[in-house]
Amino acid sequence: MNGEIELWTRAGHIKIKVGKAVDVRALDRLITHAVLGAELAVV
């Protein structure tokens, strides 16, 4: 099963399709941290 991440921004809608080997939740946390600069708890 492949994963997908959707980003809704002021600039538009972005879809990122990822393969089976990618941990979508970890990638989502990484993007969130980079964009918001927030400290996130490890889940």
N, C-alpha and C positions, 0 to 999 in steps of 0.2 A: 504494500500500500504506500503510495506517495503522499507527501504532505504539501500543504500550501499555507502561506502566510499572506494576509491581506493588510495593507496599510492605507488608511484614509488620511490624507493630508489636505492642506489648503490648496496645494498645487494639483491635486488629483488623487486618483485611486490607483494603487500599485499592487499587483499580485506577484508573489515570488513562489514558484513551484520548486520543491526540493525533493530529492530522492529518498529512498528507503533508509539509507544509512544516517541521515541527518536527524538529530534530536530537535524537533520543531520547537518544543518548549524552551530549550536552552538557547536556541537562535532567537526566539521571541524576547527572552530576557536580555540577551546581548544587545539587540536593537533598541529595546526600551531604555536600557542603561545609557547607551550612546546618545539617544535623542533627548531623554529627560534629565540625564545626569543624576538619577536618583540611586540611592543605595537600596538594593533589593535583597530580600531574604532568600536564601537558597531553599528551594522546595524539593 
